[in-house]
C-alpha cells in the first residue's frame, strides 16, 4: 500500500499491527553525542544476528525479549577508532557544510546505514513516521495513492508492483511495472523503498506528481491522495458453476474476508473455484496459513529454516478442505505470502496454476520494535514449500503458462488468463 510485500507494501507491502505512534518533535540542534551514536549502531549491529523465525512481519519482538536475546551476543564493530571517526565526521559536517545540519536526520542515517550494509532490500530501519505508516497498512486503511511498490536488490529505482482496486492509483494512468523516476520532481535514483514510499504517502486531498518510465517513454502523472481502504478478498460467481475469489493481499483482516467469500461460494452452489493471486505482493504468515487451512488437506503448508538450521513448520489439519476443482491464477507480481499459498496448493496437487512465473521471494523477515518507537526489519531465514523447494530468485512456474495479453485487455477488457482458467475448469 502506499506503503508490501514482499509486503504485502501499501507501497511497501510489509505489514504489522500496532497503534500508530506520533513522531517526536525535532530536538534542538547541537553536537552529535557519542553515546547516541554508539547506542544506535550497537543496537543495529546486534539485531542482525537474531535467529528468530517468522514470515512477513507478523509479530513484534518485545523489548524485554529482545534484551534477553541480545544479552549473550558480542559485537565488536563499535571500537574506539570507529567512535573517534564518527565524531570527526560530525565535526567536519558542522564546521564546513554550508547549512545547519539536521542532527536527527544525521543519527537516522547511521541507523539506516547499519541495516542497509548487508545489501538486502528487505532488511532496513524504520523511524517513527515510517513505522506508523506500516501500522496503517496492516489495518487496511491509510491515506495515499493506493499502489504497491517494490525494489529489486540490483535496481536503481522502485517499480509499481500492482494497484489497489478503486484507489486513486488505479484510476490514474499508472500501470504495473512502471518505474518511478521522480516524486514531485525529486530524482529517486538509489533511494531505498522506505524513502520513496514516504515521499509518495501524504494527507487526503493533497497531490503528488510521479514521473514514471514505461519502456522508452517518460511520463508525469499527477495523483490526488485519498483515504484508501482495502477489501482484500472478494467473491464473484461466474458462469458454469465457477466461483472466483480474488485476494489482493494478506493483511490482518484478509482471513475474515476470505471466509465470507468462501461461504458465498458454498451458498451459491458453485462447484469449481478460481483463486486469483495475480498482483498480490504478500502479507503476513498467520493470515496465509489460516487461509490455507480453508483449502488444503492435512499436511504441511510451509516451513522455514534459519542460518542455525532451526526449522519451524506450519501445518494444516485438513478439517476444512475444499473438495472442488481449483485453478490458481499467478503472475510475476504474485510474491511472498502469495507464493506460499500457491506453492502449497501445487505441492499438494490440490489445484492447477495458470499464468506466468511468480515473483520469487522465498525469504523471511521479522519486525523488531525498539523502545524509542522505531523498529527494524531483518531477513532471518528462508522458507520452503511442502516439497522442500525454496523459490527465492526463481519463483513458482505455473502448470499452464499463459502470458497476459495487455493489448486485448486495454482494447476491450478481455482477460485472457481468466478465460484460460474458465476454459480449463469447464472442460
Secondary structure as GFF3:
##gff-version 3
##sequence-region A 1 427
A	DSSP	alpha_helix	34	47	.	.	.	ID=ss1
A	DSSP	beta_strand	60	61	.	.	.	ID=ss2
A	DSSP	alpha_helix	63	70	.	.	.	ID=ss3
A	DSSP	alpha_helix	80	96	.	.	.	ID=ss4
A	DSSP	alpha_helix	103	116	.	.	.	ID=ss5
A	DSSP	beta_strand	124	126	.	.	.	ID=ss6
A	DSSP	alpha_helix	128	139	.	.	.	ID=ss7
A	DSSP	beta_strand	141	144	.	.	.	ID=ss8
A	DSSP	beta_strand	147	150	.	.	.	ID=ss9
A	DSSP	beta_strand	158	163	.	.	.	ID=ss10
A	DSSP	beta_strand	179	183	.	.	.	ID=ss11
A	DSSP	beta_strand	186	187	.	.	.	ID=ss12
A	DSSP	alpha_helix	193	200	.	.	.	ID=ss13
A	DSSP	beta_strand	207	214	.	.	.	ID=ss14
A	DSSP	beta_strand	217	224	.	.	.	ID=ss15
A	DSSP	beta_strand	226	229	.	.	.	ID=ss16
A	DSSP	beta_strand	233	237	.	.	.	ID=ss17
A	DSSP	beta_strand	242	247	.	.	.	ID=ss18
A	DSSP	alpha_helix	254	268	.	.	.	ID=ss19
A	DSSP	beta_strand	272	276	.	.	.	ID=ss20
A	DSSP	alpha_helix	285	293	.	.	.	ID=ss21
A	DSSP	beta_strand	299	306	.	.	.	ID=ss22
A	DSSP	beta_strand	311	316	.	.	.	ID=ss23
A	DSSP	beta_strand	325	330	.	.	.	ID=ss24
A	DSSP	alpha_helix	337	347	.	.	.	ID=ss25
A	DSSP	beta_strand	352	355	.	.	.	ID=ss26
A	DSSP	beta_strand	363	369	.	.	.	ID=ss27
A	DSSP	beta_strand	375	384	.	.	.	ID=ss28
A	DSSP	beta_strand	400	401	.	.	.	ID=ss29
A	DSSP	alpha_helix	406	412	.	.	.	ID=ss30
A	DSSP	alpha_helix	416	426	.	.	.	ID=ss31
###
